[in-house]
Amino acid sequence: MTTEANQTLFENIIKQSKLGQLLTKPTVLSGGLLHQTNQIQTTTGM
């Protein structure tokens, strides 16, 4: 999945979850063997 696609995906998830606005770009975390893990920061939670 491209960075732009990830950005849109996270924006949609945040909107549906009512977490406010995305503050930073999603950060890919290391350590996932089968799945990709990302960190996001929003205005009302993380």
C-alpha positions, 0 to 999 in steps of 0.5 A: 500500500502506498503512503498516500493510500495509507494516509487516506485510510487512516484519515477515514478510520480517524473520522469514523472513530471521531478521534479528531484530526491527524496531527502527523503522518502515520509512522511505520513501526518495526517488529511485525512479522506478518502485519504492518503496524503504524502509529498515528497521533490525533487531536483527541487521542493516540 
